[in-house]
Amino acid sequence: IFMSVKGKQEQATAINELEAELEKQFEETDPDIEIKEEFEHVKDMAFREMVLTEKIRPDGRGLGDIRPLESSVGFLPRTHGSSIFERGETQAIGIVTLGSEKDALKLDNLSPQDSKNFLFHYNFPPYSVGETGRIGVSRRDTGHGALAERALEPVIPSEEDFPYAIRIVSEILSSNGSTSMGSVCGSTLSLMDAGVPIKSPVAGIAMGLILSDDSSNYAVFPDIQGIEDFQGDMDFKVAGSRDGITALQMDVKVQGINFEIMKDALGKAKDARYRILDAMLEVIDTPRVDMNPYAPRMIKISVPAEKIGTVIGPGGKTIRGMIQDYNVSIDVSDDGSVIVGSADQSSADAAIFAIQSLVKEIEVGEIYTGTVQRIMNFGAFVE
């Protein structure tokens, strides 16, 4: 069955039918025998023998093979960035939303960090594994999202370089092995599609292990699928860029992993990660220079700290007036940093000009265009 039947669902159906047939046969000859337990044992032994001896995996792949890769970006026109990443029967959609710094998550804890401008959400609906059920967030979903977020965080630009709050949602459409690493790949593509200047692209891969009973023989292989995770001895997730590893997670079901196995796993994970990165970069190799027309334009300028009050005005009258007149968002910090946000570049430019005009020092010899509001015996008031 392992070799003759392809596909997760088809293979599971064939195995279940074989088990049901054996149960029916033994009910007539030996009704006391525990078929389910024996069947699982024989299935496990067949799987391990095939991998260790024949060097073939349940779907017919060799030990070093990765399933077919497909990607696309920008297929959702209204979002700020989007992507689809497929690896075999695992498929993830990545969606990026950009907002102002006011949209950052406020943290209420003992940490000196009081806000978080990079958010990652992972959704694993029941239909991704062919089931029905209640849609919610489980502990597993939280853990997978935290791993993917940790993998991407080192390449996210600083707030000084990119004054946005960034939210990524990874929706798993189909699952057959390592959706968290698929989310890392899909999210990298959607970040570049949104024009986020990430430091370098990140990809992830899950490594598997079969270890013989006496530990004398083992096989390490990349891109595990569901049955290899369930029947195997290790699920080792490695995410990173060409410059290095950004996140690791290991689930081990045997007594211990020696240095030789660890070195082999990391080496093969690096090779697989590079192959996936190559496939991703064929779709989009650098962040887009022009952001999506629906994405907000967040432009950061600086004004003298002592003139913040001039920008805000009495009771916030001046800043509220500019927000209403130019249809923009304006965030002012105590150090004089001002972030102007708008989906329309011309509106943002007009608001920036108005702010700079408020705080500009008048210099002798410069020419200004304005309206004479009142003439006095000592001079004139000009707006």
VENZIMO-V457368 format. One record per residue. RES is the residue in one small letter. SS is DSSP state (helix for helix, strand for strand, loop for the rest). Layout:
RES|SS / RES|SS
//
This chain:
i|loop / f|loop / m|loop / s|loop / v|loop / k|loop / g|loop / k|helix / q|helix / e|helix / q|helix / a|helix / t|helix / a|helix / i|helix / n|helix / e|helix / l|helix / e|helix / a|helix / e|helix / l|helix / e|helix / k|helix / q|helix / f|helix / e|helix / e|helix / t|helix / d|loop / p|loop / d|loop / i|loop / e|loop / i|helix / k|helix / e|helix / e|helix / f|helix / e|helix / h|helix / v|helix / k|helix / d|helix / m|helix / a|helix / f|helix / r|helix / e|helix / m|helix / v|helix / l|helix / t|helix / e|helix / k|loop / i|strand / r|loop / p|loop / d|loop / g|loop / r|loop / g|strand / l|loop / g|loop / d|loop / i|loop / r|loop / p|loop / l|strand / e|strand / s|strand / s|strand / v|strand / g|loop / f|loop / l|loop / p|loop / r|loop / t|loop / h|loop / g|strand / s|strand / s|strand / i|strand / f|strand / e|strand / r|strand / g|loop / e|loop / t|strand / q|strand / a|strand / i|strand / g|strand / i|strand / v|strand / t|strand / l|strand / g|strand / s|loop / e|helix / k|helix / d|helix / a|loop / l|strand / k|strand / l|loop / d|loop / n|loop / l|loop / s|loop / p|loop / q|loop / d|loop / s|strand / k|strand / n|loop / f|strand / l|strand / f|strand / h|strand / y|strand / n|strand / f|loop / p|loop / p|helix / y|helix / s|helix / v|helix / g|loop / e|loop / t|loop / g|loop / r|loop / i|loop / g|loop / v|loop / s|loop / r|helix / r|helix / d|helix / t|helix / g|helix / h|helix / g|helix / a|helix / l|helix / a|helix / e|helix / r|helix / a|helix / l|helix / e|helix / p|loop / v|loop / i|loop / p|loop / s|loop / e|loop / e|loop / d|loop / f|loop / p|loop / y|loop / a|strand / i|strand / r|strand / i|strand / v|strand / s|strand / e|strand / i|strand / l|strand / s|strand / s|loop / n|loop / g|loop / s|loop / t|helix / s|helix / m|helix / g|helix / s|helix / v|helix / c|helix / g|helix / s|helix / t|helix / l|helix / s|helix / l|helix / m|helix / d|helix / a|loop / g|loop / v|loop / p|loop / i|loop / k|loop / s|loop / p|loop / v|loop / a|strand / g|strand / i|strand / a|strand / m|strand / g|strand / l|strand / i|strand / l|strand / s|loop / d|loop / d|loop / s|loop / s|loop / n|loop / y|strand / a|strand / v|strand / f|strand / p|strand / d|loop / i|loop / q|loop / g|helix / i|helix / e|helix / d|helix / f|helix / q|helix / g|loop / d|loop / m|strand / d|strand / f|strand / k|strand / v|strand / a|strand / g|strand / s|strand / r|loop / d|loop / g|strand / i|strand / t|strand / a|strand / l|strand / q|strand / m|strand / d|strand / v|strand / k|loop / v|loop / q|loop / g|loop / i|loop / n|loop / f|helix / e|helix / i|helix / m|helix / k|helix / d|helix / a|helix / l|helix / g|helix / k|helix / a|helix / k|helix / d|helix / a|helix / r|helix / y|helix / r|helix / i|helix / l|helix / d|helix / a|helix / m|helix / l|helix / e|loop / v|loop / i|loop / d|loop / t|loop / p|loop / r|loop / v|loop / d|loop / m|loop / n|loop / p|loop / y|loop / a|loop / p|loop / r|strand / m|strand / i|strand / k|strand / i|strand / s|strand / v|loop / p|loop / a|helix / e|helix / k|helix / i|helix / g|helix / t|helix / v|helix / i|helix / g|loop / p|helix / g|helix / g|helix / k|helix / t|helix / i|helix / r|helix / g|helix / m|helix / i|helix / q|helix / d|helix / y|helix / n|loop / v|loop / s|strand / i|strand / d|strand / v|strand / s|loop / d|loop / d|loop / g|loop / s|strand / v|strand / i|strand / v|strand / g|strand / s|strand / a|loop / d|loop / q|helix / s|helix / s|helix / a|helix / d|helix / a|helix / a|helix / i|helix / f|helix / a|helix / i|helix / q|helix / s|helix / l|helix / v|helix / k|loop / e|loop / i|loop / e|loop / v|loop / g|loop / e|loop / i|loop / y|loop / t|loop / g|loop / t|loop / v|strand / q|strand / r|strand / i|strand / m|strand / n|loop / f|loop / g|strand / a|strand / f|strand / v|strand / e|loop
//
